[in-house]
Amino acid sequence: MFNAVDGSLARLETTYIDLLQIHRYDPEIPAEETMKALHDLIQSGKVHYIGASSMRYWQFAHLNEVARKNSRTAFVSMQDEYPLLYHEELGSRCMHLSTLTDLT
């Protein structure tokens, strides 16, 4: 993850990313490891906020709970097709994920 962020920073010719989003829940990687890595990126100053997309409600909630239990940074946004109600329950901001078929 760190190499990917460093590569993005170099390509964008900037020193930080405002919002870094992970785009899948990976059951092969422990939630603690995922959230620690994201927190470490924020602590390094390379990333200011973290968000997620394309995961189920319970996966998003689980990752945020792991972050909070370990005093790490939680997600500030979820980009997905979930109803707004879920985002209000989670206290996150909603960004609609659209596809080209949504435009027709």
N, CA, C and O atoms as a printed pandas DataFrame, in Angstrom:
     atom_number atom_name residue_name chain_id  residue_number  x_coord  y_coord  z_coord
0              1         N          MET        A               1    0.819   -1.181    0.000
1              2        CA          MET        A               1    0.000    0.000    0.000
2              3         C          MET        A               1    0.873    1.259    0.000
3              4         O          MET        A               1    0.564    2.238   -0.679
4              5         N          PHE        A               2    1.954    1.223    0.760
5              6        CA          PHE        A               2    2.839    2.389    0.835
6              7         C          PHE        A               2    3.496    2.673   -0.511
7              8         O          PHE        A               2    3.610    3.829   -0.916
8              9         N          ASN        A               3    3.925    1.625   -1.202
9             10        CA          ASN        A               3    4.528    1.814   -2.525
10            11         C          ASN        A               3    3.521    2.378   -3.516
11            12         O          ASN        A               3    3.867    3.220   -4.345
12            13         N          ALA        A               4    2.274    1.918   -3.435
13            14        CA          ALA        A               4    1.232    2.428   -4.333
14            15         C          ALA        A               4    0.981    3.911   -4.078
15            16         O          ALA        A               4    0.831    4.688   -5.020
16            17         N          VAL        A               5    0.934    4.302   -2.809
17            18        CA          VAL        A               5    0.725    5.714   -2.474
18            19         C          VAL        A               5    1.911    6.545   -2.950
19            20         O          VAL        A               5    1.727    7.611   -3.537
20            21         N          ASP        A               6    3.123    6.064   -2.700
21            22        CA          ASP        A               6    4.310    6.798   -3.160
22            23         C          ASP        A               6    4.298    6.968   -4.677
23            24         O          ASP        A               6    4.650    8.031   -5.189
24            25         N          GLY        A               7    3.892    5.919   -5.393
25            26        CA          GLY        A               7    3.802    6.009   -6.847
26            27         C          GLY        A               7    2.760    7.030   -7.289
27            28         O          GLY        A               7    2.991    7.797   -8.224
28            29         N          SER        A               8    1.618    7.038   -6.616
29            30        CA          SER        A               8    0.570    8.017   -6.940
30            31         C          SER        A               8    1.046    9.436   -6.672
31            32         O          SER        A               8    0.806   10.335   -7.477
32            33         N          LEU        A               9    1.715    9.640   -5.555
33            34        CA          LEU        A               9    2.225   10.976   -5.228
34            35         C          LEU        A               9    3.209   11.457   -6.290
35            36         O          LEU        A               9    3.182   12.621   -6.688
36            37         N          ALA        A              10    4.071   10.562   -6.744
37            38        CA          ALA        A              10    5.047   10.932   -7.771
38            39         C          ALA        A              10    4.343   11.283   -9.087
39            40         O          ALA        A              10    4.671   12.284   -9.724
40            41         N          ARG        A              11    3.375   10.451   -9.487
41            42        CA          ARG        A              11    2.660   10.714  -10.743
42            43         C          ARG        A              11    1.838   11.997  -10.671
43            44         O          ARG        A              11    1.730   12.728  -11.656
44            45         N          LEU        A              12    1.262   12.264   -9.510
45            46        CA          LEU        A              12    0.445   13.468   -9.339
46            47         C          LEU        A              12    1.279   14.714   -9.044
47            48         O          LEU        A              12    0.770   15.834   -9.039
48            49         N          GLU        A              13    2.558   14.494   -8.800
49            50        CA          GLU        A              13    3.480   15.585   -8.460
50            51         C          GLU        A              13    2.954   16.409   -7.285
51            52         O          GLU        A              13    2.849   17.634   -7.351
52            53         N          THR        A              14    2.631   15.695   -6.213
53            54        CA          THR        A              14    2.137   16.335   -4.996
54            55         C          THR        A              14    2.735   15.629   -3.782
55            56         O          THR        A              14    3.370   14.582   -3.914
56            57         N          THR        A              15    2.532   16.200   -2.619
57            58        CA          THR        A              15    3.113   15.622   -1.403
58            59         C          THR        A              15    2.097   14.879   -0.550
59            60         O          THR        A              15    2.471   14.199    0.405
60            61         N          TYR        A              16    0.808   15.001   -0.884
61            62        CA          TYR        A              16   -0.208   14.292   -0.109
62            63         C          TYR        A              16   -1.451   14.029   -0.955
63            64         O          TYR        A              16   -1.668   14.658   -1.991
64            65         N          ILE        A              17   -2.250   13.091   -0.486
65            66        CA          ILE        A              17   -3.529   12.752   -1.107
66            67         C          ILE        A              17   -4.616   13.169   -0.127
67            68         O          ILE        A              17   -4.581   12.782    1.041
68            69         N          ASP        A              18   -5.585   13.958   -0.596
69            70        CA          ASP        A              18   -6.667   14.405    0.285
70            71         C          ASP        A              18   -7.485   13.234    0.816
71            72         O          ASP        A              18   -7.669   13.101    2.026
72            73         N          LEU        A              19   -7.974   12.389   -0.079
73            74        CA          LEU        A              19   -8.827   11.261    0.309
74            75         C          LEU        A              19   -8.357   10.008   -0.412
75            76         O          LEU        A              19   -8.442    9.915   -1.636
76            77         N          LEU        A              20   -7.867    9.055    0.349
77            78        CA          LEU        A              20   -7.453    7.764   -0.198
78            79         C          LEU        A              20   -8.572    6.768    0.061
79            80         O          LEU        A              20   -9.014    6.607    1.198
80            81         N          GLN        A              21   -9.031    6.101   -0.990
81            82        CA          GLN        A              21  -10.098    5.122   -0.846
82            83         C          GLN        A              21   -9.595    3.730   -1.169
83            84         O          GLN        A              21   -8.905    3.508   -2.164
84            85         N          ILE        A              22   -9.960    2.795   -0.300
85            86        CA          ILE        A              22   -9.715    1.396   -0.640
86            87         C          ILE        A              22  -10.966    0.910   -1.368
87            88         O          ILE        A              22  -12.082    1.310   -1.034
88            89         N          HIS        A              23  -10.775    0.054   -2.354
89            90        CA          HIS        A              23  -11.886   -0.291   -3.236
90            91         C          HIS        A              23  -12.407   -1.709   -3.096
91            92         O          HIS        A              23  -13.239   -2.133   -3.898
92            93         N          ARG        A              24  -11.965   -2.424   -2.145
93            94        CA          ARG        A              24  -12.493   -3.765   -1.879
94            95         C          ARG        A              24  -12.126   -4.155   -0.448
95            96         O          ARG        A              24  -11.131   -3.688    0.105
96            97         N          TYR        A              25  -12.941   -5.009    0.127
97            98        CA          TYR        A              25  -12.636   -5.638    1.408
98            99         C          TYR        A              25  -11.906   -6.928    1.076
99           100         O          TYR        A              25  -12.430   -7.760    0.336
100          101         N          ASP        A              26  -10.715   -7.105    1.606
101          102        CA          ASP        A              26   -9.935   -8.306    1.325
102          103         C          ASP        A              26   -9.959   -9.210    2.552
103          104         O          ASP        A              26   -9.294   -8.913    3.544
104          105         N          PRO        A              27  -10.711  -10.306    2.505
105          106        CA          PRO        A              27  -10.804  -11.193    3.664
106          107         C          PRO        A              27   -9.494  -11.914    3.984
107          108         O          PRO        A              27   -9.347  -12.484    5.065
108          109         N          GLU        A              28   -8.545  -11.891    3.050
109          110        CA          GLU        A              28   -7.253  -12.541    3.269
110          111         C          GLU        A              28   -6.315  -11.697    4.134
111          112         O          GLU        A              28   -5.340  -12.215    4.679
112          113         N          ILE        A              29   -6.605  -10.411    4.260
113          114        CA          ILE        A              29   -5.765   -9.509    5.053
114          115         C          ILE        A              29   -6.517   -9.157    6.326
115          116         O          ILE        A              29   -7.652   -8.686    6.254
116          117         N          PRO        A              30   -5.911   -9.375    7.497
117          118        CA          PRO        A              30   -6.598   -9.045    8.750
118          119         C          PRO        A              30   -7.016   -7.573    8.786
119          120         O          PRO        A              30   -6.270   -6.693    8.355
120          121         N          ALA        A              31   -8.212   -7.323    9.304
121          122        CA          ALA        A              31   -8.734   -5.956    9.391
122          123         C          ALA        A              31   -7.776   -5.052   10.161
123          124         O          ALA        A              31   -7.600   -3.886    9.808
124          125         N          GLU        A              32   -7.159   -5.588   11.210
125          126        CA          GLU        A              32   -6.216   -4.802   12.007
126          127         C          GLU        A              32   -5.045   -4.314   11.160
127          128         O          GLU        A              32   -4.591   -3.179   11.303
128          129         N          GLU        A              33   -4.565   -5.184   10.280
129          130        CA          GLU        A              33   -3.434   -4.834    9.415
130          131         C          GLU        A              33   -3.831   -3.756    8.399
131          132         O          GLU        A              33   -3.075   -2.817    8.152
132          133         N          THR        A              34   -5.007   -3.902    7.826
133          134        CA          THR        A              34   -5.499   -2.908    6.860
134          135         C          THR        A              34   -5.625   -1.539    7.503
135          136         O          THR        A              34   -5.137   -0.543    6.968
136          137         N          MET        A              35   -6.285   -1.496    8.659
137          138        CA          MET        A              35   -6.538   -0.203    9.297
138          139         C          MET        A              35   -5.259    0.407    9.871
139          140         O          MET        A              35   -5.130    1.630    9.922
140          141         N          LYS        A              36   -4.315   -0.429   10.300
141          142        CA          LYS        A              36   -3.031    0.107   10.780
142          143         C          LYS        A              36   -2.269    0.743    9.628
143          144         O          LYS        A              36   -1.707    1.828    9.777
144          145         N          ALA        A              37   -2.247    0.077    8.482
145          146        CA          ALA        A              37   -1.543    0.622    7.318
146          147         C          ALA        A              37   -2.150    1.955    6.891
147          148         O          ALA        A              37   -1.423    2.905    6.601
148          149         N          LEU        A              38   -3.479    2.028    6.852
149          150        CA          LEU        A              38   -4.138    3.282    6.478
150          151         C          LEU        A              38   -3.850    4.377    7.502
151          152         O          LEU        A              38   -3.596    5.525    7.137
152          153         N          HIS        A              39   -3.889    4.018    8.775
153          154        CA          HIS        A              39   -3.582    4.980    9.840
154          155         C          HIS        A              39   -2.135    5.472    9.716
155          156         O          HIS        A              39   -1.866    6.664    9.869
156          157         N          ASP        A              40   -1.219    4.560    9.443
157          158        CA          ASP        A              40    0.193    4.935    9.294
158          159         C          ASP        A              40    0.393    5.900    8.124
159          160         O          ASP        A              40    1.230    6.799    8.200
160          161         N          LEU        A              41   -0.366    5.721    7.051
161          162        CA          LEU        A              41   -0.275    6.647    5.916
162          163         C          LEU        A              41   -0.742    8.043    6.319
163          164         O          LEU        A              41   -0.169    9.044    5.888
164          165         N          ILE        A              42   -1.773    8.107    7.138
165          166        CA          ILE        A              42   -2.241    9.410    7.626
166          167         C          ILE        A              42   -1.205   10.024    8.557
167          168         O          ILE        A              42   -0.896   11.211    8.451
168          169         N          GLN        A              43   -0.673    9.227    9.460
169          170        CA          GLN        A              43    0.338    9.729   10.389
170          171         C          GLN        A              43    1.578   10.236    9.662
171          172         O          GLN        A              43    2.242   11.159   10.132
172          173         N          SER        A              44    1.889    9.637    8.525
173          174        CA          SER        A              44    3.063   10.058    7.751
174          175         C          SER        A              44    2.832   11.384    7.030
175          176         O          SER        A              44    3.782   12.019    6.571
176          177         N          GLY        A              45    1.562   11.803    6.931
177          178        CA          GLY        A              45    1.236   13.035    6.222
178          179         C          GLY        A              45    1.001   12.845    4.734
179          180         O          GLY        A              45    0.677   13.799    4.027
180          181         N          LYS        A              46    1.161   11.612    4.254
181          182        CA          LYS        A              46    0.971   11.354    2.824
182          183         C          LYS        A              46   -0.507   11.304    2.440
183          184         O          LYS        A              46   -0.858   11.503    1.277
184          185         N          VAL        A              47   -1.365   11.037    3.417
185          186        CA          VAL        A              47   -2.808   10.936    3.206
186          187         C          VAL        A              47   -3.491   11.731    4.310
187          188         O          VAL        A              47   -3.077   11.672    5.468
188          189         N          HIS        A              48   -4.538   12.476    3.955
189          190        CA          HIS        A              48   -5.251   13.262    4.969
190          191         C          HIS        A              48   -6.487   12.546    5.505
191          192         O          HIS        A              48   -6.766   12.616    6.702
192          193         N          TYR        A              49   -7.229   11.860    4.642
193          194        CA          TYR        A              49   -8.440   11.145    5.048
194          195         C          TYR        A              49   -8.516    9.825    4.304
195          196         O          TYR        A              49   -7.913    9.662    3.244
196          197         N          ILE        A              50   -9.271    8.875    4.875
197          198        CA          ILE        A              50   -9.459    7.584    4.221
198          199         C          ILE        A              50  -10.944    7.303    4.025
199          200         O          ILE        A              50  -11.788    7.713    4.822
200          201         N          GLY        A              51  -11.233    6.596    2.943
201          202        CA          GLY        A              51  -12.595    6.192    2.637
202          203         C          GLY        A              51  -12.584    4.792    2.048
203          204         O          GLY        A              51  -11.529    4.182    1.870
204          205         N          ALA        A              52  -13.773    4.299    1.749
205          206        CA          ALA        A              52  -13.900    2.948    1.204
206          207         C          ALA        A              52  -14.971    2.937    0.122
207          208         O          ALA        A              52  -15.792    3.849    0.028
208          209         N          SER        A              53  -14.945    1.891   -0.688
209          210        CA          SER        A              53  -15.998    1.688   -1.681
210          211         C          SER        A              53  -16.123    0.202   -1.971
211          212         O          SER        A              53  -15.229   -0.588   -1.667
212          213         N          SER        A              54  -17.245   -0.156   -2.560
213          214        CA          SER        A              54  -17.489   -1.519   -3.048
214          215         C          SER        A              54  -17.300   -2.589   -1.984
215          216         O          SER        A              54  -16.644   -3.604   -2.218
216          217         N          MET        A              55  -17.874   -2.355   -0.827
217          218        CA          MET        A              55  -17.881   -3.384    0.203
218          219         C          MET        A              55  -19.241   -3.389    0.879
219          220         O          MET        A              55  -20.010   -2.434    0.768
220          221         N          ARG        A              56  -19.521   -4.461    1.569
221          222        CA          ARG        A              56  -20.802   -4.590    2.259
222          223         C          ARG        A              56  -20.816   -3.735    3.527
223          224         O          ARG        A              56  -19.779   -3.386    4.092
224          225         N          TYR        A              57  -22.039   -3.417    3.942
225          226        CA          TYR        A              57  -22.238   -2.607    5.141
226          227         C          TYR        A              57  -21.469   -3.170    6.326
227          228         O          TYR        A              57  -20.774   -2.424    7.015
228          229         N          TRP        A              58  -21.581   -4.488    6.581
229          230        CA          TRP        A              58  -20.948   -5.078    7.754
230          231         C          TRP        A              58  -19.423   -5.025    7.651
231          232         O          TRP        A              58  -18.744   -4.919    8.673
232          233         N          GLN        A              59  -18.875   -5.099    6.437
233          234        CA          GLN        A              59  -17.425   -5.020    6.264
234          235         C          GLN        A              59  -16.925   -3.618    6.594
235          236         O          GLN        A              59  -15.921   -3.456    7.289
236          237         N          PHE        A              60  -17.628   -2.612    6.095
237          238        CA          PHE        A              60  -17.293   -1.217    6.383
238          239         C          PHE        A              60  -17.378   -0.958    7.886
239          240         O          PHE        A              60  -16.472   -0.365    8.472
240          241         N          ALA        A              61  -18.465   -1.401    8.502
241          242        CA          ALA        A              61  -18.656   -1.207    9.939
242          243         C          ALA        A              61  -17.577   -1.939   10.735
243          244         O          ALA        A              61  -17.070   -1.414   11.726
244          245         N          HIS        A              62  -17.232   -3.140   10.303
245          246        CA          HIS        A              62  -16.200   -3.921   10.995
246          247         C          HIS        A              62  -14.839   -3.215   10.944
247          248         O          HIS        A              62  -14.157   -3.112   11.963
248          249         N          LEU        A              63  -14.451   -2.736    9.779
249          250        CA          LEU        A              63  -13.168   -2.040    9.657
250          251         C          LEU        A              63  -13.142   -0.776   10.512
251          252         O          LEU        A              63  -12.133   -0.483   11.153
252          253         N          ASN        A              64  -14.235   -0.032   10.525
253          254        CA          ASN        A              64  -14.287    1.172   11.361
254          255         C          ASN        A              64  -14.226    0.823   12.841
255          256         O          ASN        A              64  -13.573    1.525   13.613
256          257         N          GLU        A              65  -14.892   -0.244   13.245
257          258        CA          GLU        A              65  -14.855   -0.668   14.652
258          259         C          GLU        A              65  -13.438   -1.087   15.051
259          260         O          GLU        A              65  -12.974   -0.746   16.139
260          261         N          VAL        A              66  -12.764   -1.812   14.188
261          262        CA          VAL        A              66  -11.371   -2.205   14.447
262          263         C          VAL        A              66  -10.502   -0.962   14.611
263          264         O          VAL        A              66   -9.662   -0.903   15.509
264          265         N          ALA        A              67  -10.701    0.016   13.755
265          266        CA          ALA        A              67   -9.920    1.260   13.850
266          267         C          ALA        A              67  -10.175    1.945   15.185
267          268         O          ALA        A              67   -9.232    2.350   15.864
268          269         N          ARG        A              68  -11.420    2.075   15.560
269          270        CA          ARG        A              68  -11.757    2.772   16.810
270          271         C          ARG        A              68  -11.228    2.030   18.033
271          272         O          ARG        A              68  -10.709    2.652   18.960
272          273         N          LYS        A              69  -11.355    0.706   18.041
273          274        CA          LYS        A              69  -10.876   -0.086   19.184
274          275         C          LYS        A              69   -9.376    0.042   19.367
275          276         O          LYS        A              69   -8.873   -0.079   20.484
276          277         N          ASN        A              70   -8.662    0.285   18.287
277          278        CA          ASN        A              70   -7.202    0.375   18.338
278          279         C          ASN        A              70   -6.701    1.813   18.267
279          280         O          ASN        A              70   -5.520    2.048   18.013
280          281         N          SER        A              71   -7.594    2.775   18.491
281          282        CA          SER        A              71   -7.249    4.208   18.457
282          283         C          SER        A              71   -6.593    4.600   17.136
283          284         O          SER        A              71   -5.608    5.338   17.102
284          285         N          ARG        A              72   -7.166    4.087   16.060
285          286        CA          ARG        A              72   -6.661    4.413   14.725
286          287         C          ARG        A              72   -7.712    5.199   13.957
287          288         O          ARG        A              72   -8.866    5.291   14.375
288          289         N          THR        A              73   -7.306    5.752   12.855
289          290        CA          THR        A              73   -8.187    6.568   12.034
290          291         C          THR        A              73   -9.272    5.714   11.379
291          292         O          THR        A              73   -8.991    4.647   10.833
292          293         N          ALA        A              74  -10.509    6.194   11.442
293          294        CA          ALA        A              74  -11.638    5.509   10.807
294          295         C          ALA        A              74  -11.942    6.161    9.457
295          296         O          ALA        A              74  -11.470    7.260    9.163
296          297         N          PHE        A              75  -12.725    5.477    8.658
297          298        CA          PHE        A              75  -13.141    6.012    7.365
298          299         C          PHE        A              75  -14.025    7.243    7.552
299          300         O          PHE        A              75  -14.799    7.326    8.505
300          301         N          VAL        A              76  -13.898    8.190    6.635
301          302        CA          VAL        A              76  -14.760    9.376    6.654
302          303         C          VAL        A              76  -15.815    9.317    5.555
303          304         O          VAL        A              76  -16.744   10.123    5.548
304          305         N          SER        A              77  -15.681    8.368    4.625
305          306        CA          SER        A              77  -16.639    8.295    3.523
306          307         C          SER        A              77  -16.782    6.870    3.020
307          308         O          SER        A              77  -15.915    6.018    3.212
308          309         N          MET        A              78  -17.925    6.646    2.361
309          310        CA          MET        A              78  -18.201    5.371    1.710
310          311         C          MET        A              78  -18.789    5.677    0.346
311          312         O          MET        A              78  -19.833    6.322    0.250
312          313         N          GLN        A              79  -18.131    5.222   -0.705
313          314        CA          GLN        A              79  -18.623    5.424   -2.066
314          315         C          GLN        A              79  -19.221    4.105   -2.525
315          316         O          GLN        A              79  -18.504    3.150   -2.824
316          317         N          ASP        A              80  -20.530    4.068   -2.577
317          318        CA          ASP        A              80  -21.171    2.821   -2.962
318          319         C          ASP        A              80  -22.614    3.048   -3.329
319          320         O          ASP        A              80  -23.079    4.185   -3.405
320          321         N          GLU        A              81  -23.318    1.962   -3.555
321          322        CA          GLU        A              81  -24.714    2.041   -3.966
322          323         C          GLU        A              81  -25.663    1.768   -2.806
323          324         O          GLU        A              81  -26.840    1.485   -3.031
324          325         N          TYR        A              82  -25.174    1.848   -1.566
325          326        CA          TYR        A              82  -26.025    1.622   -0.405
326          327         C          TYR        A              82  -26.975    2.786   -0.202
327          328         O          TYR        A              82  -26.655    3.915   -0.575
328          329         N          PRO        A              83  -28.141    2.534    0.382
329          330        CA          PRO        A              83  -29.061    3.628    0.693
330          331         C          PRO        A              83  -28.434    4.606    1.688
331          332         O          PRO        A              83  -27.571    4.240    2.486
332          333         N          LEU        A              84  -28.881    5.829    1.622
333          334        CA          LEU        A              84  -28.385    6.870    2.506
334          335         C          LEU        A              84  -28.541    6.491    3.969
335          336         O          LEU        A              84  -27.723    6.892    4.797
336          337         N          LEU        A              85  -29.573    5.727    4.303
337          338        CA          LEU        A              85  -29.821    5.328    5.685
338          339         C          LEU        A              85  -28.596    4.668    6.303
339          340         O          LEU        A              85  -28.260    4.963    7.450
340          341         N          TYR        A              86  -27.923    3.790    5.578
341          342        CA          TYR        A              86  -26.746    3.121    6.114
342          343         C          TYR        A              86  -25.659    4.123    6.482
343          344         O          TYR        A              86  -24.999    3.972    7.510
344          345         N          HIS        A              87  -25.475    5.117    5.673
345          346        CA          HIS        A              87  -24.431    6.107    5.920
346          347         C          HIS        A              87  -24.756    6.950    7.138
347          348         O          HIS        A              87  -23.861    7.315    7.901
348          349         N          GLU        A              88  -26.031    7.264    7.327
349          350        CA          GLU        A              88  -26.421    8.019    8.510
350          351         C          GLU        A              88  -26.168    7.205    9.768
351          352         O          GLU        A              88  -25.724    7.751   10.778
352          353         N          GLU        A              89  -26.444    5.907    9.720
353          354        CA          GLU        A              89  -26.193    5.034   10.861
354          355         C          GLU        A              89  -24.707    4.951   11.176
355          356         O          GLU        A              89  -24.320    4.883   12.343
356          357         N          LEU        A              90  -23.880    4.957   10.146
357          358        CA          LEU        A              90  -22.437    4.833   10.327
358          359         C          LEU        A              90  -21.762    6.161   10.625
359          360         O          LEU        A              90  -20.607    6.184   11.051
360          361         N          GLY        A              91  -22.457    7.256   10.408
361          362        CA          GLY        A              91  -21.854    8.568   10.623
362          363         C          GLY        A              91  -20.851    8.928    9.548
363          364         O          GLY        A              91  -19.946    9.726    9.794
364          365         N          SER        A              92  -20.990    8.359    8.365
365          366        CA          SER        A              92  -20.053    8.640    7.277
366          367         C          SER        A              92  -20.733    9.474    6.206
367          368         O          SER        A              92  -21.955    9.623    6.205
368          369         N          ARG        A              93  -19.951   10.006    5.313
369          370        CA          ARG        A              93  -20.471   10.768    4.184
370          371         C          ARG        A              93  -20.668    9.822    3.011
371          372         O          ARG        A              93  -19.899    8.878    2.828
372          373         N          CYS        A              94  -21.685   10.074    2.230
373          374        CA          CYS        A              94  -22.044    9.207    1.114
374          375         C          CYS        A              94  -21.636    9.847   -0.203
375          376         O          CYS        A              94  -21.944   11.012   -0.452
376          377         N          MET        A              95  -20.944    9.087   -1.049
377          378        CA          MET        A              95  -20.630    9.515   -2.404
378          379         C          MET        A              95  -21.184    8.436   -3.327
379          380         O          MET        A              95  -20.787    7.276   -3.219
380          381         N          HIS        A              96  -22.078    8.790   -4.219
381          382        CA          HIS        A              96  -22.706    7.802   -5.084
382          383         C          HIS        A              96  -21.711    7.247   -6.089
383          384         O          HIS        A              96  -20.967    7.989   -6.731
384          385         N          LEU        A              97  -21.714    5.953   -6.209
385          386        CA          LEU        A              97  -20.891    5.262   -7.194
386          387         C          LEU        A              97  -21.761    5.008   -8.414
387          388         O          LEU        A              97  -22.718    4.236   -8.343
388          389         N          SER        A              98  -21.443    5.643   -9.522
389          390        CA          SER        A              98  -22.255    5.451  -10.723
390          391         C          SER        A              98  -21.463    4.696  -11.774
391          392         O          SER        A              98  -20.232    4.669  -11.768
392          393         N          THR        A              99  -22.199    4.096  -12.657
393          394        CA          THR        A              99  -21.584    3.398  -13.780
394          395         C          THR        A              99  -22.094    4.048  -15.057
395          396         O          THR        A              99  -23.015    4.864  -15.015
396          397         N          LEU        A             100  -21.511    3.699  -16.168
397          398        CA          LEU        A             100  -21.965    4.254  -17.439
398          399         C          LEU        A             100  -23.420    3.905  -17.712
399          400         O          LEU        A             100  -24.119    4.669  -18.377
400          401         N          THR        A             101  -23.888    2.774  -17.217
401          402        CA          THR        A             101  -25.282    2.399  -17.443
402          403         C          THR        A             101  -26.231    3.323  -16.694
403          404         O          THR        A             101  -27.391    3.451  -17.086
404          405         N          ASP        A             102  -25.769    3.972  -15.622
405          406        CA          ASP        A             102  -26.599    4.925  -14.894
406          407         C          ASP        A             102  -26.873    6.172  -15.721
407          408         O          ASP        A             102  -27.816    6.909  -15.433
408          409         N          LEU        A             103  -26.070    6.414  -16.736
409          410        CA          LEU        A             103  -26.192    7.634  -17.521
410          411         C          LEU        A             103  -27.161    7.496  -18.684
411          412         O          LEU        A             103  -27.530    8.490  -19.309
412          413         N          THR        A             104  -27.574    6.273  -18.975
413          414        CA          THR        A             104  -28.467    6.072  -20.120
414          415         C          THR        A             104  -29.915    6.035  -19.710
415          416         O          THR        A             104  -30.793    5.873  -20.558
